[in-house]
């Protein structure tokens, strides 16, 4: 079972005296068309909740507050703390962020959040999709994964090593290096459907290459925060990801890097979409499955 797979990797991490905190950053599209009508229409000509690029646009966000507000309140009431919702790039696209926590609890919250959004949308005569790339002309929906390691109450990623202007630990370097080394081989855990691979397009906010950089959204791995908030953001998964498999794969790869004492590769500088020297991610599920 995927949840048991994640628990096994958490147990392996605990053998090193470490725990993982995580956060899923999920995006979705909202439609004023009900699920039943969408099915009857062959999922064509659906009415999006927004009709222009609405990233951070306050008025458009207010137009869907009937739905997003209901999502937040329902999640709150069954124990999933919400930090924010915001309009995203696509027509009717939104992002809902829930507070970071222990990685197993976060995977559970991830599943509950998706179910909540679908159920509440259904009750309100609307619909939502977490497809990675539902429309060629619209932005894809991601589920960026944020991970940090802790030793009890102490963050394990900050340290004395100097790396790209950051002060990091050997555990940070090993975890990042291992995750990057195995990312392509583990892609079915991060991008599980045929549709997942339609999201990986140059200039689309979805990565196409394996690289890391501080605060560079064209890289597959982005390092953000400092001190106790220092964490790795993996930008590979779409919103169609199974969180138990994705977090299990991330922990397995990162643990391997720590055990082997791998150093972090040099940070990438520049535009990850145009640098032909970067190792690329699989172009299809077929290619990913072969690598897996």
N, C-alpha and C positions, 0 to 999 in steps of 0.2 A: 504494500500500500504506500502511496506517495508520502503520506504523513509519517509513516514508520521509517521510511528512507531518510527523511529529514531528522527525525529523532536519533537515528543511528549516527548521523554526522555530528549532531550536537553532543552525543556521548563521546565521540572521538575527540572533539574539541575540548571537552571537559577533562579528558585524560592529559591534555597539555596545560591544564589549569586556567582555561579561558572560556568565556561565554560570548555570544554574539548578540548585539542589538541590531535591529533592522527596521526599514520603512519602505513600503511600496508606494510608488507615486503613480496612481492610476488615472488614465484619461478615458473618455467615453463620448459618444455622440448621442444626443437626445432628439427625438422626433415627436411631433404632435400627432402622428399617425399611430393608432393602436397596434398592438402585436397582431390581433386578428385581421385588421384591415391590411396590414403590411403583408401578411401571408396571402390573403385573398388577391392582393395586387402583384404577387410574385416578387415582392420586395423591390418594386420599382415606383418611382414618382412619390416617394415618401416626403412628408413636409418637415424639413429640419426646424429645430427650435430657434435657430438664428439664420440670417440670410446674408451675412458679410463677415469678414475677418474681425473677430471680436476680442482678440487677445488683450486682457486687462481692461476691457471696455466696460465701464460701470453701468451704463444704461442697458446694454445687452444682457449683462449678468442679472440685472433686476428683472428683465422680462422672463427669465426662467427660474425666478426665486420660488415660484409655487412648487416646482419639482425639486430643485436643489435644497431648498429649505426643508422640505419634507424628508429628503434623504438624511440631512444632518441630524434632524430631531429623532428620527427612528434609530439611526446608528447610536446616538447618544443614549437613548433609552434602553438599548440592550448592550451597553457597556463598551462601545467602540468610540473613543474620544476623537472628534474631528477638529483639525486645526484650521482648515480653510477650504472653500471652493472658489474657483475662478473660471472665467471664460478662457477658452484656448483658441488656437489659430483657425481651426476649421469651422464651418457653418454648423452651429449647434453643438460644438465640441466643448467639453468641460473637463476640469480636473478636480478631484476631491482628495485631500490629503488627510490621513489619519496619523495620530501621534506615534512616534517610534516606540518600540518596546522589544522585549525578548523575541528572538527570531521565530520561535514556534508560535507564540501568541500573535505575531505579526502575520504569519501565513494564515492563521485562522481568521484574523480580522480582514485580511484581503478577500477571502472567500465570502465572509459574511457581508462585506461591503458590496461586492458584485451582486449577490443575491438580493440584498436590500434594494439596490437601485433598480433592478429588474422588476421586483415585486411591486414596489411603490409606483413605478412608471405604469405598470399594468393596471393597478388599481385606479390610476388617474387618467386612463384612456390614452396614455402616451407609450413610448417605447424607447429602449436604450440599446446600444450595441457596443461591445468591447472588441469587435474585430480589429486586427492590427492595421488593416488597410482596406476600408470598406468601399473606397471610391478613389479611382486613379487621380482625380483632379483635386482631392482634398488631403489634408495632412493625415498621417497615420496616427494611431493611438498607442502610446507607449505605456510601459509600466517600469520606469526606472527603479532599480533596486539600490538602496543605501544600506551599507553594512559597516559596522565598527566592532572591534573586539575589546573585551574588558576582562580584567582579572579582579573579580569581586566588584568593589565600587571604584576601582581605579581603571582609567582608560589605558588600553594596551597599545594603541597606535602612536601616540606622541612619544618622542624619544630624543636622543642626542645626535642622531644621524642627520646630516645636512643633505637635503634632496629637493632641488628645484625651489629653493626658498622656504622649504618646509622643514620642521624639526620632527623627525619620525623615528620609530623604533625598528629593530630587526624584524619584529612580528609584522609590522606594517609592510615592510619591503617584501618579505617572504609571501605574505598573503596576496598582495597585489601581483607579484611575479607569477605565482602559481595560478591565480585566477586567469591572468592573461594567457599563460602558456596553454591552458586546457580549454580556453573559451571556444575555439572553433570545433574541437572534438566533442564538446558538450552542448553544441548549439540546439539539438532537439529538446533539451531541457529549458532553453531560453526562448526558442522560437519553434513551437510544436506543430504548427499546421502549414499547409501549402500557402495559405494566405499570409502567414507571418513574413514570408520572404519578399512579398510585394512592397513591404514597408521600407526596406533598405534601399533607399535611393539617394543619390548625391544631392546635396542642398536641401534635404527634406527634414532636417533635425534628427533623423535616424542615422546611426553610424553605418559606415561601409567597411571600415578597417579596424584592426586591433591595435590600439595605441592608448596611452594614458597621458593626461596633462592636467595641471591645475586649472580649473575653470575654463575648459575649452569644450564647447558643446559639439564640435565636429569629431571628437575622439570617442571611441567606444567606452573608455573608462575615464571618468572625470573625478578628480580629487577635490573635495570641498571641505570647508571648515578649518579650524585650527585648535590646538589644545584638546580639550575633552570632546569637542564637536568634530574633530578630524575623522573623516569617513571616506569610503570609496563609493562612488555612484557608478553603477554599471548601466549603460544606456542601451544595451542590446535588446532586452525583452520588450515585446509588445504587450498590449492589454489582454491578449489572449493567453498569456502565460499561466501555467499551473504553478502557484507560488511554492508549494512543497518541493516540487522537482527543481525549480530554479534555485531556491535557497540551499537545497541539498547539494546541488552541483557546485554552487559557489563555495560552500564550506569545504567540500571534498577537495576542490582544486586549491583553495587557499591553504588548507591544512598541509597538503603535499608541498607547497612552496615553503611553508614554515619549517617542516620537518627536514627538508633538503637544504634549508638555509639559503634560498635563492635571493640574490640581490635584485632590486627593482631595475628594470631596463630604463634607459634615459627617457626623460619626458619628451613628448612630441610637441613641437612648436610649428604653428602654421595651420593650413586648411587641410583637414584630414580627408576631404573629398577629392582633392586634386593631387595628392602626393602618391605617386605610383609605387613608392618603395614600401608602403605599409602592407603587412599581410592582410588579406581580405577575408571577410567572413563568407561562409558558404552562400552560394547564390540561389539555392533551392532546398526544399526539404529532402529531395532525393540525394543531393550532394551532402547535406548535413547528416543524413542517416548513414551514408557510406562511411563518413568520417567517424561517426559515433561507434 
